[in-house]
Amino acid sequence: MSVDTGAEHKGTPVEPHHEAHQHEHPSDRNYYIVAIFLGVLTAVEVATYYFENLSTTVLVIWLIPLMIIKFGTVCGWFMHLRYDNPLFRRIFVFGLTLAVVVYLIMLTTMEFWSSSYGS
């Protein structure tokens, strides 16, 4: 059962409990800019394949921050975490942090950072 409050969002009546969570939806232009940004980051990541003189350690140190930036951009823009409850953002950040820490621990355990293995 819908309660009429007189408020509408794009022609659709809005429930009273939804009014507090309304926000201006980003324009198509903003999404194109984000898509181009993600495309450029992906091109940079793919381009690292063609650098033959870089050690694997340098590549990992270069690619992990790019991965984090892309993760944050996708979650913030396409999953709309910017507008959700901060608890959801904390959950995603915790998951990302845990994944990176576990990955770095695994690399350290396998002696990835030593000069003989990481080259």
N, CA, C and O atoms as a Tinker XYZ file with bonds, in Angstrom:
   476  protein
     1  N      0.845000   -1.173000    0.000000    73     2
     2  CA     0.000000    0.000000    0.000000    64     1     3
     3  C      0.893000    1.239000    0.000000    63     2     4     5
     4  O      1.816000    1.342000    0.807000    81     3
     5  N      0.627000    2.145000   -0.873000    73     3     6
     6  CA     1.439000    3.333000   -1.048000    64     5     7
     7  C      0.794000    4.525000   -0.336000    63     6     8     9
     8  O     -0.420000    4.716000   -0.396000    81     7
     9  N      1.608000    5.303000    0.321000    73     7    10
    10  CA     1.141000    6.510000    0.988000    64     9    11
    11  C      1.495000    7.677000    0.090000    63    10    12    13
    12  O      2.654000    7.829000   -0.295000    81    11
    13  N      0.521000    8.501000   -0.249000    73    11    14
    14  CA     0.760000    9.629000   -1.137000    64    13    15
    15  C      1.266000   10.813000   -0.331000    63    14    16    17
    16  O      0.539000   11.367000    0.494000    81    15
    17  N      2.505000   11.197000   -0.569000    73    15    18
    18  CA     3.079000   12.359000    0.108000    64    17    19
    19  C      3.162000   13.549000   -0.828000    63    18    20    21
    20  O      3.543000   14.646000   -0.418000    81    19
    21  N      2.806000   13.333000   -2.080000    73    19    22
    22  CA     2.896000   14.412000   -3.047000    64    21    23
    23  C      4.256000   14.493000   -3.706000    63    22    24    25
    24  O      4.416000   15.205000   -4.698000    81    23
    25  N      5.238000   13.783000   -3.181000    73    23    26
    26  CA     6.586000   13.812000   -3.751000    64    25    27
    27  C      6.670000   12.822000   -4.897000    63    26    28    29
    28  O      6.106000   11.729000   -4.837000    81    27
    29  N      7.379000   13.216000   -5.937000    73    27    30
    30  CA     7.589000   12.333000   -7.074000    64    29    31
    31  C      9.047000   12.374000   -7.471000    63    30    32    33
    32  O      9.741000   13.376000   -7.297000    81    31
    33  N      9.485000   11.256000   -8.009000    73    31    34
    34  CA    10.852000   11.148000   -8.517000    64    33    35
    35  C     10.757000   10.633000   -9.940000    63    34    36    37
    36  O     10.447000    9.462000  -10.159000    81    35
    37  N     11.018000   11.492000  -10.902000    73    35    38
    38  CA    10.935000   11.153000  -12.324000    64    37    39
    39  C      9.563000   10.583000  -12.681000    63    38    40    41
    40  O      9.451000    9.615000  -13.433000    81    39
    41  N      8.527000   11.204000  -12.127000    73    39    42
    42  CA     7.172000   10.813000  -12.473000    64    41    43
    43  C      6.618000    9.666000  -11.658000    63    42    44    45
    44  O      5.443000    9.330000  -11.811000    81    43
    45  N      7.406000    9.055000  -10.807000    73    43    46
    46  CA     6.962000    7.939000   -9.985000    64    45    47
    47  C      6.783000    8.422000   -8.555000    63    46    48    49
    48  O      7.672000    9.085000   -8.020000    81    47
    49  N      5.655000    8.107000   -7.921000    73    47    50
    50  CA     5.484000    8.509000   -6.525000    64    49    51
    51  C      6.568000    7.889000   -5.643000    63    50    52    53
    52  O      6.973000    6.744000   -5.846000    81    51
    53  N      7.021000    8.652000   -4.680000    73    51    54
    54  CA     8.094000    8.214000   -3.799000    64    53    55
    55  C      7.510000    7.872000   -2.436000    63    54    56    57
    56  O      6.716000    8.631000   -1.881000    81    55
    57  N      7.906000    6.730000   -1.908000    73    55    58
    58  CA     7.488000    6.345000   -0.566000    64    57    59
    59  C      8.129000    7.298000    0.438000    63    58    60    61
    60  O      9.229000    7.789000    0.189000    81    59
    61  N      7.477000    7.574000    1.562000    73    59    62
    62  CA     8.031000    8.516000    2.542000    64    61    63
    63  C      9.422000    8.127000    3.048000    63    62    64    65
    64  O     10.265000    9.001000    3.252000    81    63
    65  N      9.674000    6.841000    3.252000    73    63    66
    66  CA    10.975000    6.431000    3.775000    64    65    67
    67  C     12.074000    6.499000    2.723000    63    66    68    69
    68  O     13.248000    6.361000    3.064000    81    67
    69  N     11.729000    6.707000    1.459000    73    67    70
    70  CA    12.736000    6.812000    0.405000    64    69    71
    71  C     13.181000    8.257000    0.177000    63    70    72    73
    72  O     14.232000    8.499000   -0.416000    81    71
    73  N     12.392000    9.204000    0.644000    73    71    74
    74  CA    12.703000   10.607000    0.391000    64    73    75
    75  C     14.053000   11.013000    0.963000    63    74    76    77
    76  O     14.771000   11.809000    0.358000    81    75
    77  N     14.398000   10.473000    2.116000    73    75    78
    78  CA    15.665000   10.837000    2.754000    64    77    79
    79  C     16.865000   10.306000    1.982000    63    78    80    81
    80  O     17.976000   10.806000    2.157000    81    79
    81  N     16.663000    9.300000    1.130000    73    79    82
    82  CA    17.774000    8.666000    0.420000    64    81    83
    83  C     17.882000    9.115000   -1.031000    63    82    84    85
    84  O     18.702000    8.583000   -1.780000    81    83
    85  N     17.082000   10.068000   -1.434000    73    83    86
    86  CA    17.138000   10.520000   -2.816000    64    85    87
    87  C     18.376000   11.371000   -3.044000    63    86    88    89
    88  O     18.829000   12.094000   -2.157000    81    87
    89  N     18.909000   11.270000   -4.246000    73    87    90
    90  CA    20.059000   12.075000   -4.652000    64    89    91
    91  C     19.967000   12.315000   -6.146000    63    90    92    93
    92  O     19.252000   11.614000   -6.862000    81    91
    93  N     20.684000   13.291000   -6.591000    73    91    94
    94  CA    20.720000   13.585000   -8.020000    64    93    95
    95  C     21.537000   12.513000   -8.717000    63    94    96    97
    96  O     22.700000   12.292000   -8.376000    81    95
    97  N     20.939000   11.851000   -9.685000    73    95    98
    98  CA    21.614000   10.796000  -10.419000    64    97    99
    99  C     22.645000   11.429000  -11.360000    63    98   100   101
   100  O     22.354000   12.437000  -12.002000    81    99
   101  N     23.853000   10.844000  -11.447000    73    99   102
   102  CA    24.863000   11.408000  -12.354000    64   101   103
   103  C     24.370000   11.383000  -13.805000    63   102   104   105
   104  O     23.581000   10.525000  -14.199000    81   103
   105  N     24.851000   12.329000  -14.565000    73   103   106
   106  CA    24.438000   12.425000  -15.960000    64   105   107
   107  C     25.163000   11.368000  -16.802000    63   106   108   109
   108  O     26.129000   10.749000  -16.356000    81   107
   109  N     24.675000   11.181000  -18.016000    73   107   110
   110  CA    25.331000   10.256000  -18.937000    64   109   111
   111  C     26.764000   10.696000  -19.210000    63   110   112   113
   112  O     27.659000    9.864000  -19.360000    81   111
   113  N     26.976000   12.009000  -19.274000    73   111   114
   114  CA    28.319000   12.548000  -19.518000    64   113   115
   115  C     29.291000   12.079000  -18.433000    63   114   116   117
   116  O     30.425000   11.705000  -18.731000    81   115
   117  N     28.841000   12.100000  -17.170000    73   115   118
   118  CA    29.704000   11.632000  -16.077000    64   117   119
   119  C     30.079000   10.170000  -16.257000    63   118   120   121
   120  O     31.222000    9.786000  -16.010000    81   119
   121  N     29.119000    9.352000  -16.687000    73   119   122
   122  CA    29.409000    7.939000  -16.903000    64   121   123
   123  C     30.392000    7.739000  -18.065000    63   122   124   125
   124  O     31.241000    6.849000  -18.014000    81   123
   125  N     30.278000    8.560000  -19.099000    73   123   126
   126  CA    31.235000    8.470000  -20.205000    64   125   127
   127  C     32.650000    8.836000  -19.736000    63   126   128   129
   128  O     33.629000    8.193000  -20.117000    81   127
   129  N     32.736000    9.862000  -18.916000    73   127   130
   130  CA    34.041000   10.266000  -18.390000    64   129   131
   131  C     34.648000    9.152000  -17.543000    63   130   132   133
   132  O     35.837000    8.857000  -17.660000    81   131
   133  N     33.837000    8.537000  -16.698000    73   131   134
   134  CA    34.320000    7.432000  -15.863000    64   133   135
   135  C     34.731000    6.257000  -16.742000    63   134   136   137
   136  O     35.751000    5.621000  -16.477000    81   135
   137  N     33.956000    5.958000  -17.783000    73   135   138
   138  CA    34.288000    4.849000  -18.683000    64   137   139
   139  C     35.611000    5.108000  -19.403000    63   138   140   141
   140  O     36.422000    4.195000  -19.557000    81   139
   141  N     35.830000    6.336000  -19.840000    73   139   142
   142  CA    37.098000    6.685000  -20.501000    64   141   143
   143  C     38.244000    6.566000  -19.512000    63   142   144   145
   144  O     39.306000    6.046000  -19.854000    81   143
   145  N     38.043000    7.042000  -18.285000    73   143   146
   146  CA    39.064000    6.934000  -17.239000    64   145   147
   147  C     39.430000    5.470000  -16.995000    63   146   148   149
   148  O     40.609000    5.124000  -16.924000    81   147
   149  N     38.410000    4.607000  -16.867000    73   147   150
   150  CA    38.669000    3.182000  -16.653000    64   149   151
   151  C     39.343000    2.559000  -17.875000    63   150   152   153
   152  O     40.193000    1.680000  -17.734000    81   151
   153  N     38.971000    3.004000  -19.057000    73   151   154
   154  CA    39.612000    2.509000  -20.276000    64   153   155
   155  C     41.092000    2.866000  -20.338000    63   154   156   157
   156  O     41.925000    2.054000  -20.739000    81   155
   157  N     41.401000    4.093000  -19.935000    73   155   158
   158  CA    42.805000    4.527000  -19.921000    64   157   159
   159  C     43.598000    3.712000  -18.900000    63   158   160   161
   160  O     44.710000    3.268000  -19.187000    81   159
   161  N     43.026000    3.514000  -17.704000    73   159   162
   162  CA    43.718000    2.703000  -16.696000    64   161   163
   163  C     43.937000    1.277000  -17.190000    63   162   164   165
   164  O     45.000000    0.696000  -16.968000    81   163
   165  N     42.941000    0.718000  -17.853000    73   163   166
   166  CA    43.075000   -0.633000  -18.398000    64   165   167
   167  C     44.151000   -0.667000  -19.474000    63   166   168   169
   168  O     44.927000   -1.620000  -19.536000    81   167
   169  N     44.212000    0.348000  -20.319000    73   167   170
   170  CA    45.254000    0.415000  -21.349000    64   169   171
   171  C     46.643000    0.486000  -20.717000    63   170   172   173
   172  O     47.584000   -0.130000  -21.218000    81   171
   173  N     46.777000    1.234000  -19.618000    73   171   174
   174  CA    48.065000    1.309000  -18.913000    64   173   175
   175  C     48.435000   -0.064000  -18.357000    63   174   176   177
   176  O     49.590000   -0.483000  -18.440000    81   175
   177  N     47.449000   -0.763000  -17.789000    73   175   178
   178  CA    47.721000   -2.099000  -17.254000    64   177   179
   179  C     48.138000   -3.065000  -18.358000    63   178   180   181
   180  O     49.082000   -3.836000  -18.186000    81   179
   181  N     47.446000   -3.027000  -19.477000    73   179   182
   182  CA    47.784000   -3.911000  -20.590000    64   181   183
   183  C     49.147000   -3.537000  -21.170000    63   182   184   185
   184  O     49.898000   -4.416000  -21.593000    81   183
   185  N     49.472000   -2.257000  -21.194000    73   183   186
   186  CA    50.748000   -1.803000  -21.745000    64   185   187
   187  C     51.936000   -2.325000  -20.944000    63   186   188   189
   188  O     53.039000   -2.447000  -21.477000    81   187
   189  N     51.717000   -2.632000  -19.668000    73   187   190
   190  CA    52.834000   -3.149000  -18.865000    64   189   191
   191  C     53.329000   -4.482000  -19.402000    63   190   192   193
   192  O     54.470000   -4.866000  -19.146000    81   191
   193  N     52.497000   -5.184000  -20.133000    73   191   194
   194  CA    52.904000   -6.458000  -20.727000    64   193   195
   195  C     54.057000   -6.261000  -21.711000    63   194   196   197
   196  O     54.886000   -7.155000  -21.883000    81   195
   197  N     54.112000   -5.108000  -22.347000    73   195   198
   198  CA    55.094000   -4.868000  -23.400000    64   197   199
   199  C     56.421000   -4.328000  -22.871000    63   198   200   201
   200  O     57.361000   -4.167000  -23.649000    81   199
   201  N     56.524000   -4.044000  -21.577000    73   199   202
   202  CA    57.783000   -3.606000  -20.983000    64   201   203
   203  C     58.578000   -4.842000  -20.571000    63   202   204   205
   204  O     58.342000   -5.413000  -19.507000    81   203
   205  N     59.503000   -5.242000  -21.405000    73   203   206
   206  CA    60.247000   -6.476000  -21.163000    64   205   207
   207  C     61.331000   -6.318000  -20.105000    63   206   208   209
   208  O     61.733000   -7.310000  -19.497000    81   207
   209  N     61.813000   -5.116000  -19.869000    73   207   210
   210  CA    62.933000   -4.911000  -18.950000    64   209   211
   211  C     62.496000   -4.713000  -17.501000    63   210   212   213
   212  O     63.340000   -4.653000  -16.607000    81   211
   213  N     61.202000   -4.613000  -17.259000    73   211   214
   214  CA    60.739000   -4.398000  -15.887000    64   213   215
   215  C     60.700000   -5.716000  -15.135000    63   214   216   217
   216  O     60.281000   -6.743000  -15.671000    81   215
   217  N     61.145000   -5.672000  -13.879000    73   215   218
   218  CA    61.085000   -6.881000  -13.056000    64   217   219
   219  C     59.629000   -7.130000  -12.641000    63   218   220   221
   220  O     58.796000   -6.225000  -12.690000    81   219
   221  N     59.346000   -8.338000  -12.244000    73   219   222
   222  CA    58.010000   -8.685000  -11.802000    64   221   223
   223  C     57.636000   -7.904000  -10.553000    63   222   224   225
   224  O     56.478000   -7.525000  -10.377000    81   223
   225  N     58.605000   -7.662000   -9.692000    73   223   226
   226  CA    58.345000   -6.884000   -8.481000    64   225   227
   227  C     57.859000   -5.477000   -8.834000    63   226   228   229
   228  O     56.893000   -4.989000   -8.248000    81   227
   229  N     58.514000   -4.836000   -9.777000    73   227   230
   230  CA    58.103000   -3.494000  -10.202000    64   229   231
   231  C     56.699000   -3.534000  -10.794000    63   230   232   233
   232  O     55.885000   -2.646000  -10.540000    81   231
   233  N     56.418000   -4.570000  -11.585000    73   231   234
   234  CA    55.086000   -4.684000  -12.177000    64   233   235
   235  C     54.009000   -4.847000  -11.110000    63   234   236   237
   236  O     52.946000   -4.232000  -11.199000    81   235
   237  N     54.282000   -5.670000  -10.105000    73   235   238
   238  CA    53.296000   -5.862000   -9.034000    64   237   239
   239  C     53.090000   -4.567000   -8.265000    63   238   240   241
   240  O     51.958000   -4.201000   -7.947000    81   239
   241  N     54.176000   -3.876000   -7.969000    73   239   242
   242  CA    54.074000   -2.609000   -7.240000    64   241   243
   243  C     53.331000   -1.566000   -8.074000    63   242   244   245
   244  O     52.679000   -0.688000   -7.510000    81   243
   245  N     53.412000   -1.640000   -9.372000    73   243   246
   246  CA    52.738000   -0.718000  -10.273000    64   245   247
   247  C     51.263000   -1.103000  -10.457000    63   246   248   249
   248  O     50.392000   -0.234000  -10.492000    81   247
   249  N     50.988000   -2.408000  -10.574000    73   247   250
   250  CA    49.631000   -2.851000  -10.916000    64   249   251
   251  C     48.670000   -2.878000   -9.725000    63   250   252   253
   252  O     47.469000   -2.673000   -9.908000    81   251
   253  N     49.166000   -3.124000   -8.521000    73   251   254
   254  CA    48.256000   -3.179000   -7.358000    64   253   255
   255  C     47.569000   -1.833000   -7.114000    63   254   256   257
   256  O     46.354000   -1.820000   -6.917000    81   255
   257  N     48.276000   -0.706000   -7.117000    73   255   258
   258  CA    47.551000    0.577000   -6.960000    64   257   259
   259  C     46.555000    0.845000   -8.091000    63   258   260   261
   260  O     45.481000    1.398000   -7.855000    81   259
   261  N     46.912000    0.451000   -9.320000    73   259   262
   262  CA    45.961000    0.628000  -10.418000    64   261   263
   263  C     44.700000   -0.207000  -10.184000    63   262   264   265
   264  O     43.588000    0.237000  -10.470000    81   263
   265  N     44.884000   -1.408000   -9.667000    73   263   266
   266  CA    43.748000   -2.270000   -9.360000    64   265   267
   267  C     42.864000   -1.638000   -8.285000    63   266   268   269
   268  O     41.638000   -1.678000   -8.381000    81   267
   269  N     43.486000   -1.063000   -7.275000    73   267   270
   270  CA    42.729000   -0.438000   -6.189000    64   269   271
   271  C     41.951000    0.774000   -6.704000    63   270   272   273
   272  O     40.796000    0.974000   -6.328000    81   271
   273  N     42.572000    1.573000   -7.553000    73   271   274
   274  CA    41.895000    2.749000   -8.123000    64   273   275
   275  C     40.701000    2.317000   -8.967000    63   274   276   277
   276  O     39.628000    2.912000   -8.875000    81   275
   277  N     40.884000    1.284000   -9.788000    73   275   278
   278  CA    39.776000    0.806000  -10.614000    64   277   279
   279  C     38.656000    0.229000   -9.755000    63   278   280   281
   280  O     37.480000    0.471000  -10.027000    81   279
   281  N     39.008000   -0.526000   -8.729000    73   279   282
   282  CA    38.005000   -1.096000   -7.827000    64   281   283
   283  C     37.188000    0.017000   -7.181000    63   282   284   285
   284  O     35.959000   -0.049000   -7.149000    81   283
   285  N     37.864000    1.030000   -6.672000    73   283   286
   286  CA    37.165000    2.142000   -6.035000    64   285   287
   287  C     36.276000    2.903000   -6.997000    63   286   288   289
   288  O     35.172000    3.314000   -6.639000    81   287
   289  N     36.751000    3.090000   -8.212000    73   287   290
   290  CA    35.968000    3.814000   -9.215000    64   289   291
   291  C     34.715000    3.037000   -9.594000    63   290   292   293
   292  O     33.623000    3.603000   -9.656000    81   291
   293  N     34.869000    1.744000   -9.847000    73   291   294
   294  CA    33.711000    0.931000  -10.224000    64   293   295
   295  C     32.701000    0.872000   -9.080000    63   294   296   297
   296  O     31.501000    1.031000   -9.304000    81   295
   297  N     33.177000    0.646000   -7.866000    73   295   298
   298  CA    32.256000    0.571000   -6.723000    64   297   299
   299  C     31.575000    1.908000   -6.466000    63   298   300   301
   300  O     30.378000    1.956000   -6.182000    81   299
   301  N     32.331000    2.984000   -6.564000    73   299   302
   302  CA    31.768000    4.299000   -6.279000    64   301   303
   303  C     30.774000    4.771000   -7.319000    63   302   304   305
   304  O     29.752000    5.361000   -6.969000    81   303
   305  N     31.051000    4.524000   -8.593000    73   303   306
   306  CA    30.197000    5.051000   -9.651000    64   305   307
   307  C     29.127000    4.074000  -10.106000    63   306   308   309
   308  O     27.953000    4.434000  -10.193000    81   307
   309  N     29.518000    2.853000  -10.394000    73   307   310
   310  CA    28.563000    1.924000  -10.992000    64   309   311
   311  C     27.768000    1.146000   -9.954000    63   310   312   313
   312  O     26.680000    0.655000  -10.255000    81   311
   313  N     28.288000    1.023000   -8.740000    73   311   314
   314  CA    27.541000    0.375000   -7.671000    64   313   315
   315  C     26.915000    1.416000   -6.745000    63   314   316   317
   316  O     26.236000    1.065000   -5.780000    81   315
   317  N     27.141000    2.679000   -7.036000    73   315   318
   318  CA    26.545000    3.805000   -6.311000    64   317   319
   319  C     26.859000    3.781000   -4.810000    63   318   320   321
   320  O     26.030000    4.196000   -4.000000    81   319
   321  N     28.038000    3.302000   -4.438000    73   319   322
   322  CA    28.403000    3.265000   -3.024000    64   321   323
   323  C     28.565000    4.666000   -2.442000    63   322   324   325
   324  O     28.515000    4.841000   -1.225000    81   323
   325  N     28.754000    5.651000   -3.294000    73   323   326
   326  CA    28.885000    7.029000   -2.801000    64   325   327
   327  C     27.622000    7.484000   -2.098000    63   326   328   329
   328  O     27.677000    8.331000   -1.206000    81   327
   329  N     26.478000    6.927000   -2.493000    73   327   330
   330  CA    25.205000    7.377000   -1.957000    64   329   331
   331  C     24.638000    6.438000   -0.897000    63   330   332   333
   332  O     23.659000    6.777000   -0.232000    81   331
   333  N     25.238000    5.268000   -0.733000    73   331   334
   334  CA    24.721000    4.282000    0.219000    64   333   335
   335  C     25.199000    4.558000    1.628000    63   334   336   337
   336  O     25.985000    5.470000    1.885000    81   335
   337  N     24.704000    3.753000    2.511000    73   335   338
   338  CA    25.106000    3.792000    3.904000    64   337   339
   339  C     26.628000    3.600000    3.996000    63   338   340   341
   340  O     27.164000    2.721000    3.321000    81   339
   341  N     27.328000    4.383000    4.798000    73   339   342
   342  CA    28.786000    4.239000    4.918000    64   341   343
   343  C     29.224000    2.839000    5.345000    63   342   344   345
   344  O     30.368000    2.457000    5.103000    81   343
   345  N     28.351000    2.081000    5.965000    73   343   346
   346  CA    28.690000    0.713000    6.354000    64   345   347
   347  C     29.034000   -0.129000    5.131000    63   346   348   349
   348  O     29.963000   -0.935000    5.181000    81   347
   349  N     28.298000    0.044000    4.031000    73   347   350
   350  CA    28.573000   -0.718000    2.816000    64   349   351
   351  C     29.951000   -0.374000    2.255000    63   350   352   353
   352  O     30.686000   -1.255000    1.808000    81   351
   353  N     30.291000    0.898000    2.283000    73   351   354
   354  CA    31.603000    1.324000    1.807000    64   353   355
   355  C     32.706000    0.701000    2.660000    63   354   356   357
   356  O     33.725000    0.247000    2.139000    81   355
   357  N     32.492000    0.685000    3.973000    73   355   358
   358  CA    33.486000    0.088000    4.873000    64   357   359
   359  C     33.655000   -1.400000    4.604000    63   358   360   361
   360  O     34.769000   -1.920000    4.662000    81   359
   361  N     32.557000   -2.087000    4.311000    73   359   362
   362  CA    32.630000   -3.516000    4.007000    64   361   363
   363  C     33.463000   -3.749000    2.745000    63   362   364   365
   364  O     34.307000   -4.644000    2.725000    81   363
   365  N     33.238000   -2.961000    1.698000    73   363   366
   366  CA    34.004000   -3.113000    0.475000    64   365   367
   367  C     35.478000   -2.768000    0.691000    63   366   368   369
   368  O     36.361000   -3.468000    0.194000    81   367
   369  N     35.739000   -1.705000    1.422000    73   367   370
   370  CA    37.136000   -1.316000    1.691000    64   369   371
   371  C     37.820000   -2.386000    2.528000    63   370   372   373
   372  O     38.982000   -2.710000    2.285000    81   371
   373  N     37.112000   -2.944000    3.517000    73   371   374
   374  CA    37.686000   -4.004000    4.327000    64   373   375
   375  C     38.009000   -5.221000    3.463000    63   374   376   377
   376  O     39.083000   -5.807000    3.597000    81   375
   377  N     37.091000   -5.604000    2.580000    73   375   378
   378  CA    37.327000   -6.748000    1.694000    64   377   379
   379  C     38.518000   -6.524000    0.783000    63   378   380   381
   380  O     39.336000   -7.424000    0.596000    81   379
   381  N     38.621000   -5.333000    0.215000    73   379   382
   382  CA    39.755000   -5.010000   -0.654000    64   381   383
   383  C     41.053000   -5.015000    0.135000    63   382   384   385
   384  O     42.053000   -5.569000   -0.321000    81   383
   385  N     41.049000   -4.409000    1.309000    73   383   386
   386  CA    42.251000   -4.370000    2.145000    64   385   387
   387  C     42.672000   -5.784000    2.530000    63   386   388   389
   388  O     43.855000   -6.119000    2.467000    81   387
   389  N     41.723000   -6.602000    2.922000    73   387   390
   390  CA    42.029000   -7.979000    3.289000    64   389   391
   391  C     42.618000   -8.745000    2.104000    63   390   392   393
   392  O     43.588000   -9.484000    2.269000    81   391
   393  N     42.050000   -8.576000    0.926000    73   391   394
   394  CA    42.554000   -9.261000   -0.264000    64   393   395
   395  C     43.987000   -8.841000   -0.577000    63   394   396   397
   396  O     44.829000   -9.691000   -0.868000    81   395
   397  N     44.273000   -7.543000   -0.521000    73   395   398
   398  CA    45.629000   -7.064000   -0.814000    64   397   399
   399  C     46.613000   -7.564000    0.244000    63   398   400   401
   400  O     47.718000   -7.987000   -0.096000    81   399
   401  N     46.230000   -7.522000    1.512000    73   399   402
   402  CA    47.117000   -7.984000    2.581000    64   401   403
   403  C     47.407000   -9.477000    2.424000    63   402   404   405
   404  O     48.558000   -9.898000    2.545000    81   403
   405  N     46.381000  -10.276000    2.158000    73   403   406
   406  CA    46.593000  -11.718000    1.971000    64   405   407
   407  C     47.492000  -11.971000    0.769000    63   406   408   409
   408  O     48.363000  -12.839000    0.821000    81   407
   409  N     47.293000  -11.230000   -0.306000    73   407   410
   410  CA    48.125000  -11.385000   -1.501000    64   409   411
   411  C     49.577000  -11.015000   -1.203000    63   410   412   413
   412  O     50.494000  -11.721000   -1.623000    81   411
   413  N     49.790000   -9.926000   -0.490000    73   411   414
   414  CA    51.157000   -9.522000   -0.152000    64   413   415
   415  C     51.812000  -10.515000    0.809000    63   414   416   417
   416  O     53.009000  -10.779000    0.699000    81   415
   417  N     51.046000  -11.063000    1.743000    73   415   418
   418  CA    51.582000  -12.086000    2.639000    64   417   419
   419  C     51.985000  -13.316000    1.830000    63   418   420   421
   420  O     53.041000  -13.903000    2.067000    81   419
   421  N     51.149000  -13.701000    0.884000    73   419   422
   422  CA    51.465000  -14.849000    0.038000    64   421   423
   423  C     52.731000  -14.596000   -0.769000    63   422   424   425
   424  O     53.580000  -15.480000   -0.878000    81   423
   425  N     52.868000  -13.413000   -1.329000    73   423   426
   426  CA    54.079000  -13.082000   -2.089000    64   425   427
   427  C     55.310000  -13.120000   -1.192000    63   426   428   429
   428  O     56.366000  -13.597000   -1.609000    81   427
   429  N     55.186000  -12.624000    0.028000    73   427   430
   430  CA    56.303000  -12.623000    0.969000    64   429   431
   431  C     56.652000  -14.050000    1.374000    63   430   432   433
   432  O     57.829000  -14.400000    1.459000    81   431
   433  N     55.645000  -14.872000    1.622000    73   431   434
   434  CA    55.878000  -16.265000    2.009000    64   433   435
   435  C     56.619000  -17.026000    0.911000    63   434   436   437
   436  O     57.458000  -17.880000    1.197000    81   435
   437  N     56.307000  -16.716000   -0.327000    73   435   438
   438  CA    56.958000  -17.403000   -1.450000    64   437   439
   439  C     58.276000  -16.735000   -1.830000    63   438   440   441
   440  O     58.848000  -17.034000   -2.878000    81   439
   441  N     58.752000  -15.837000   -0.984000    73   439   442
   442  CA    60.014000  -15.127000   -1.206000    64   441   443
   443  C     60.026000  -14.388000   -2.543000    63   442   444   445
   444  O     61.049000  -14.328000   -3.225000    81   443
   445  N     58.885000  -13.833000   -2.899000    73   443   446
   446  CA    58.740000  -13.101000   -4.157000    64   445   447
   447  C     59.651000  -11.884000   -4.203000    63   446   448   449
   448  O     60.162000  -11.532000   -5.265000    81   447
   449  N     59.856000  -11.241000   -3.067000    73   447   450
   450  CA    60.584000   -9.977000   -3.024000    64   449   451
   451  C     62.093000  -10.173000   -3.095000    63   450   452   453
   452  O     62.822000   -9.195000   -3.258000    81   451
   453  N     62.582000  -11.395000   -2.978000    73   451   454
   454  CA    64.032000  -11.607000   -3.067000    64   453   455
   455  C     64.499000  -11.343000   -4.499000    63   454   456   457
   456  O     63.735000  -11.512000   -5.449000    81   455
   457  N     65.722000  -10.941000   -4.639000    73   455   458
   458  CA    66.228000  -10.559000   -5.958000    64   457   459
   459  C     66.341000  -11.740000   -6.901000    63   458   460   461
   460  O     66.244000  -11.562000   -8.115000    81   459
   461  N     66.541000  -12.940000   -6.380000    73   459   462
   462  CA    66.711000  -14.091000   -7.256000    64   461   463
   463  C     65.373000  -14.548000   -7.858000    63   462   464   465
   464  O     65.341000  -15.030000   -8.991000    81   463
   465  N     64.282000  -14.402000   -7.117000    73   463   466
   466  CA    62.981000  -14.908000   -7.596000    64   465   467
   467  C     62.180000  -13.823000   -8.302000    63   466   468   469
   468  O     61.512000  -14.112000   -9.294000    81   467
   469  N     62.223000  -12.593000   -7.825000    73   467   470
   470  CA    61.365000  -11.531000   -8.356000    64   469   471
   471  C     61.834000  -10.923000   -9.648000    63   470   472   473
   472  O     61.170000  -10.013000  -10.144000    81   471
   473  N     62.905000  -11.348000  -10.217000    73   471   474
   474  CA    63.426000  -10.741000  -11.451000    64   473   475
   475  C     62.915000  -11.436000  -12.680000    63   474   476
   476  O     63.259000  -11.047000  -13.796000    81   475
